[in-house]
Amino acid sequence: MKQNMQDLTEGPLGKKILIFSVPLMLSNLLQVLFNMADIAVIGQFAGSLSLGAVGSTATLVTMFTGFLIGLSGGINVLTALYYGAKDRESLSKTIHSAALVSLIMGVLLLVLGVGLSEWMLTMLKTREELLDKAVLYLRIYYLGMPALAIYNFGNAVYSAVGNTKKPLYYLGFSGVLNIILNLFFVIVCHMDVAGVALASIISQYVSAALILQALLRCKDIYALHPGKLRLDPELTKDILKLGMPSGLQNVIFQFANSFVQMGVNSFDATMVAGNSAATNADAMVYDVMAAFYTACGSFMGQNYGAGKKKRVRNSYLISLAYSFAIGLILGVSLVFFGRAFLSLFTRDAAVMNAGMYRLTIMGFSYCISAFMDCTIAAARAMGKSIIPMFIVIMGSCVFRVIWVYTVFAYFHTIPSLYLLYVFSWSITAVAEILYFIRIYKQKMALLS
């Protein structure tokens, strides 16, 4: 192994998980901050209608990007498993199959996204005054799906082998470029929502090119070789078996959230804009917490491949503790400093007041999601992805739709809408943990 790789099967777990996760946290946080820069530039220099238009696309953007993130989770698990087991042949076949699968999925999402943007936004009951700008933003943004797929593939491979710094460097560079292009396209070129969308996809293709080049130039056992790019039937099946349920889970998750967006859209444009500004906090907290979910999958995968039972269990418990703690700290901080946070996106006091409804409730709720998401990552590391997907569909998707049409329909207040998150997370977490305990015992018995 090269010096920039980490053997996750040796050494103190608490320290190694933290060291492993910090670059991931910074990488995820940078990605969120760069995305927030899009909203901030729009809110400060293009007005509240443009802010509301871009914010109205958040669910659909997350739906497509979430599918790619879920797919890369399957790639991460298999790569970590074969890397930990020192199985060179299976590792190489996994990486080359995964590269093609990611590219194919990225192109499919581009076609679907561009073709269905207006229909999807109409189905979400996007306000008429926001619709045209929202459609334009979404269609341009979806042109970057192939690049996003390739970057997530590369990030999954590097995370699986213990190198979380390299993707951070590439993301940092492309993110700075994104901010510069945002300012240029919006302030100088007066391109409004089209400008921030164009800046986003340019930076996405830059980050994809950088991480792809690194894998092609790499001399280690996980290197990418153009001549070996082919879909191995068995490993492609394994990638899809693990990644597709995770990706579909994220899509369905966001589909359920689209009902939440419909609920928000039933209020006035000020509330929609306030919600749009406040939802930037969701991405910031979720993605920082997600660093520990990636760590959980990578550590459990490598240690399961190496046959180290105790480290498999402790990798889950330590990652869960870290993700809960960071979610609690960030969430409570947003409650106390929410107005300062919202001022990054709007100068309108009414919009800020609307945004604080969401931040106040969500700030105390984020940490609860750790029990659900970390346990899902742990189950995936054990090779199980389909049942966790169905648990999420029932607990965090079907439940939310029922809530919107019952509790929210009865009270029709913003607090009654946002409270569905903590209830759905709690129900889903209990079911996921019970399932994980069962499969963990089965897998450890097989190792014995």
N, C-alpha and C positions, 0 to 999 in steps of 0.2 A: 504493500500500500504506500501511496505517496504521503508526504508529510502533511499535506493540506487535507487529507482524509482523516476521519475519526473511526477508530474501532469502538463501536457502541456496546460491545460485549464485555468490556473490562473497565475497571475504575469505579469511583464513587458515583452512584447514579444521580443523586441530587445535584451535585456540582456539574456533572457532564450534561444533564438535561438542560440546566440553566444556561451553560456556556453554548450549547447547541442551539438553544431557542432564542438567545438575544439577537443574533444576526437575522433570524427569521422574523422576530418582532419588529426590528428596525426596517427590514425589507417590507413587511406588510404595512407598517405604519407609514413608510414613505409612499407606498402605493396609494394608501388612503389620502394622505396629505396632498399628493399630486392630483388625485381625483377631486379633492375638496377645493383645490386651486381653480379647477374648472368652474365650480359653483360660485366660488368667491369672486372670480373675475366677472362672471355673468351678473351676479347680484349687485356688485359695486359699480359696474360700468355699462350694463345693458338694461337694468330695471327689474322690477318684481314680476312682470309678466314672463320675461325670459327665464327668470329664476324658477317660476312655477312650471314653465314648460319643460325645462331640463329635469326638474324634480319629479315631474309626472312620469318620466321614463325610467325612474330608478328601479322599479320592480321588474320591468322587462329587461333592462340591462343586466341586473343581478341574476335573472332567470337564465340567461344564455351563458354568462360568465360562470355562474354557479355550476352549470352542467360540465364545463371544461375543468373546473376545479375538482369536481367529484371524480371525473375521469382520471385526472392526474393523481388522485388519491390511490386509485387502484395500481397505477404505474409505480408509485412510491412504495407500496406494500410489497409488490413482487420483486422490485429491484433490491429493496432492503433484505428480503428473505434470501435471495440467491447470492447477494453480496456477503451476507453473514455466514452462509453455508459454504462460501468459496466455490460456488458452482459456476465456472467461467462460461461454459457453453449456454446454459439456460439464461444467465445474466445477459449475454450478448444478444441472444434471440429475443429476449424480453425488450431490451432497449430499442432494437431496430424495428420490431413489430410495433412498439408503442409510438415511435416517431411517425410511422405511416398512419396509424389509427388516429393520432392527434391531428395530423394535417387533414385527413379526410373529414373528421368531425368539424374542424374549423371551417372548411369550405361549405359543408352542409348548413351550418348555422348561419354563415354569411348569406346564402341563398334564401333560407327561410326568413331570416330577420329582415332583409331588404324588402322581400316580397310581401311580408305580412305586417309591416310596421303600422300602417294606418289602421288596418283591421283590428290589431291588438289594442291599440290606444283607444279606438272607438269602443271596443268591448269593455274597456276599463272606465268608460264614461268620462274620459278626459274632457275638461271644460272646453267649450267651443273656441273661446278666445286664446286658448293655449295649444290647440290641436296642431295647427300648421307648423309652428316652430318645433313642437315635440316630434312630429313625424320627420322633419328635416334632420334634426339632431340624431334621432335613432337610426335612420337609414345610413348616415355617414358613419356613425359609431360602429355599426355592424360590419362595415367593410374591414375592420381590424380583427375579426374573429380568427382567421387563420394564424395571424401573428400571435394572438393571445394564447391559442392552443399550443403553438410551438414553445412559447416561453414557459407555460405551465408544465409542459413535458420536461424541458430542461431543468426547471426548478425542482421537479419531483425526483429526477435522477440524482441531482447533486445533493438534495436533502437526504435521500436514502443512503448515500455513501458517506454522509457525515460532513459534507462541505456546504455550509449555509452562507458563507461569506461571498463567494463568487456571484451568485444571483443578486445579492445585495448591491454589489458594485455596479452591475449592469443596470439594475433598476434605478439606482441613484442617478446615473448618467442620463438615462432616458427620461427620468422624471424631471430633472432640471431643464432638459430640452423641452418637455411638455409645458412647463410654466412659461418659459421664454416665448414659445410659439403661441400660447394662450394670449399673452399680453399683446403680442404683435398682431395676431389675427383679429382680436376684438377691439383693441384701442386704436391701432394704426390703420388696419384694413376695414374696420367696422363690419365684420362678418357675423357678429352676434353669435347665436347658438351654433351655426355652421363652423365658426372659427374654433370653438373649444372642442367640437367633435373632431375636426380635422387635426388639431394639435394632438389629441388623444391617440388617433390611429397611427400618426407618424411616429410618435414615441413608442407605441407598441411594436411596430415593425423594427425599430432600432433595437429594442431590448431582445426581440426574438432573434435578430441577426447576430447579436453579440453572444448570446448563450449557445446558439447553434454552432457558431464558429469555434467556441471554446470546446464543445464536445467533439467537433471534427478534428481539432488539433491535439486533443488529449491523448496521452500515451498509456493511460491506465486501462484496467480490464473493462471499464464501463464506456470506453471510447465509442464514438459513432463513426462508422465506415460506410460511405455511399454504396460501395459494392455489395454490402451485406443487407441493404434495405429490402426487406421482403416480409410478408405477413406469415409468420410461422403459425400453422393452424391451431395447435394446442395452446401455445402461449397467447396468441391473439384472443382465443376463447377465454383464457384465464383473465386477461386484461379487461375484457368486456364484462366478464362475470363479476369482477370486483368493482370496476370503474363505472359501468353503466348504471347499476342500481344507485350508486352514490350520486352520479350526475343527475339521474331522473329524480332522485329524492330532492335535490336542490331545486330542480325545475318545479316539481309539485309543491315544494315548500313556498316558492315564490308565487306560484299560481294561487295558493291559499292567501298569501299576502296581498295579491291583487284585489281580493275582496276587502281587505283592510284599506287599500288605496281607494277603492270605490266608496267606502265609508267616509274617508277623508274628503273625497271629491263631492260628497253631498253637502259639505259646508261651503262657505264663501271662498273667494280667491285668496283672501288674507290667510285663512286657515291652511289652505293648500300650500301657500308659499312658506308659512311657518313650519309646517310638517316637512317640506322639502329641505329647509335649512337644518332642522333638527335631526333628520335621518342620516346626515353626515356623521353624527356621533355613533350611530349603529355600526357603520362600516369600520370606524376607528377602533371601537372596543372589540367587536367580533373578530377583526383580523389580527389584533394583538393577541387575543386569547387563542386564536387559531394556530399561532406558532407552537403552542404546547400540544395541540392536537396532532400536528405534523410530527413533533418530537415523539409523541406517544406511539404513533404508527411506525416511525423509523426505528426507535429503540426496541419496541416489542417485536418488530419484524426481524431485525438482526439477531436478537437474543433467542427468538423462537427457532430461527434457522440454525443457530449454534447450540440449541438444546438446553438453554439455561433457564429453567423454570422460575426460579425465585426472581430473577431480574425481569422476566416477562411481567409478572404480577406487580412488582414494585415500579416498573416503568409507567404502568397505568396509574397507580395511586399517586405517585409524585407529580406526574403531568396534570392529573386532576386537581391536586392541591394548588399547584402553581396557577393554573388557568382560573380557578375560582378566586384566588387572591387578587390577581391582576384585574379581573372583571369587577370585583368589589371596589378596589381602589379607584379605577378609572370611572366607574359609574357614579360613585359618591362625589368624586371631584366635579363631574359634570353637573350634578345637582347644585353645588355651591357656586360654580363658576360658569353656569349655563349662559348667562347673558353676554359675558365676555366672548364665549365661544360663538354664539349666534351673531355677534357683531361682525364676525369675519365674513358673513354672507349677506347681511342686510343692514340698512340704517333705519329701516321703518320700525318704530316702536311697537306698532300693532302686530307686525309679523313676528317680532321677537317675543311678544306676550304669547302668541299662538304656539311658537316653538317650545316655550317653557312647559306647556302642558305635557308634551311628549317627553322632554328631558327629565322632568321630575319623576314621572312614573317609571320610565325605562332605566334611569340611573340606579334604582334600587333592585332592578330585576335582572340586569345583564349576567351577574354572577351565577344565577340559577341555570342558565343555559350551558354552563360548563359540565354539569352532570349528564346532560343529554349528549352534547357534541363530543366530549372526550370519550365517553363510553362507546359511541358509534365508531370513533377512530380505533378504539381498542378491539371491537368486534371485527372490524375490517382487517386489522393486523392478524387476527386469528383465521382469516380467510372467509369470514361471513359478512355478506353485504346485502343479501336479498331480504332476510327477515328484519334487520334494522331499518331497511327502507320502508317496509310495510308498517312497522311500528310508528315511524315518523309520519307516514301518510295518515294514519288514524289519529295519533295524538296531537300532532302539530299542524295538520292540514284539514282533515275532516272536522276536527274539533273547532278550529278557527272559523270555518265556514258556518257551522252551526251557531257559534257564538254571535257572529255578525247578524244572522237572521233571527236570533232570539234575544239575547241580552242587549246587544247594541240597538236592535230594532225597537226594543221596549223603551230604553232610556234615551237613546239618540243623543248622547253626549260624547265629547272627545275622551274623557277619562274612561268611560265604559267601553270604548273601542280599544284603547291602548292596554287595558288590563288583561286582555285575552292572551298577551304574550307570556306573562308569568304563569298563568294557569296552564297553558298548553305545554310550556317547557317542563313544568313540574310533573304533569301526567306522563309525558313522553319519557322523561328521565327515569322514573320509577320502572316503567316497562322495559326500557333499554338495559338498565342495571340487572334486573332479574334475568333477562335473556343472556346477558354477558356472563353472569355467574355460572349459568348452566353450560355454555359452550367452553368457557375457560376450564372447567373441571374435565370436560371431555377431551380437550386438546392436551391438557397436562397428563392425563391418563395415557394418551398415545405416546407422549414423550417418554414416559416411564417404561 
